[in-house]
Amino acid sequence: MSIVKARIQGNATVVTIPKSFNVKPGTEFKFKKGKNGNLILSPSKKVPDSIEELFKNWHGKYEVSDEMREWDEMKSEGREIW
């Protein structure tokens, strides 16, 4: 069990998670306080490790919206780069 100390940072009280817990930066958590004062963090969503994992259950077809297609086909009027 690791012991950490709460500290003030701006308008928040912050508790750091030790690096040994291997929590990836950017992971979002649900946070609640239990009846006995325990603080409970639960990941709200898994952060994919790769682009393949991100799209592993997607079997659709990529389609460009009409609005984006019109924008993509516009001629440049100045010195835009595209």
C-alpha positions in Angstrom: 0.0 0.0 0.0 1.3 3.4 -1.0 0.7 6.5 1.1 0.2 9.8 -0.6 -0.6 13.2 0.8 -3.4 15.5 -0.4 -2.2 19.0 -1.4 -3.8 22.2 -2.7 -3.2 23.1 -6.4 -5.1 26.2 -7.5 -8.8 25.7 -6.4 -8.5 21.9 -6.1 -7.3 19.4 -3.6 -5.0 17.0 -5.5 -3.9 13.4 -4.7 -1.2 11.9 -7.0 -1.4 8.4 -8.2 2.0 6.6 -7.9 3.7 5.8 -11.2 4.0 2.1 -10.1 0.2 1.9 -10.6 0.7 2.2 -14.4 -2.2 4.6 -15.0 -1.9 6.1 -18.4 -2.0 9.9 -18.7 -5.4 11.0 -20.1 -7.3 8.2 -18.4 -10.7 9.5 -17.2 -12.2 8.4 -13.9 -15.6 8.5 -12.2 -15.1 9.8 -8.7 -17.3 9.3 -5.6 -17.0 9.4 -1.9 -18.2 6.3 0.0 -20.3 6.4 3.2 -17.3 5.6 5.4 -15.2 8.4 3.8 -13.4 6.2 1.3 -12.6 7.9 -2.0 -13.4 5.6 -5.0 -12.0 6.1 -8.5 -13.3 4.0 -11.4 -12.1 4.3 -15.0 -14.9 5.9 -17.0 -13.5 4.5 -20.3 -10.6 2.5 -21.5 -7.9 4.4 -23.4 -6.9 2.4 -26.5 -3.3 1.3 -26.8 -3.2 1.6 -30.6 -5.2 2.7 -33.6 -6.0 -0.9 -34.3 -7.6 -1.3 -30.9 -9.5 1.9 -31.3 -11.2 0.6 -34.5 -11.2 -3.2 -33.8 -15.1 -3.4 -33.6 -15.8 -1.0 -36.4 -17.0 -2.7 -39.6 -18.5 0.3 -41.4 -17.5 2.4 -44.4 -16.0 5.8 -44.1 -18.3 8.4 -45.8 -17.6 12.1 -46.2 -20.6 14.3 -45.5 -22.0 16.5 -48.4 -20.9 19.6 -46.5 -17.3 18.3 -46.1 -17.2 17.2 -49.7 -18.2 20.7 -50.9 -15.6 22.2 -48.7 -12.9 19.8 -49.9 -13.7 20.5 -53.6 -13.6 24.4 -53.2 -11.0 26.3 -55.2 -8.6 28.4 -53.1 -9.2 32.1 -53.4 -5.9 33.4 -51.9 -2.7 31.8 -50.8 -4.3 28.9 -48.9 -2.4 25.7 -48.8 -4.4 22.5 -49.4 
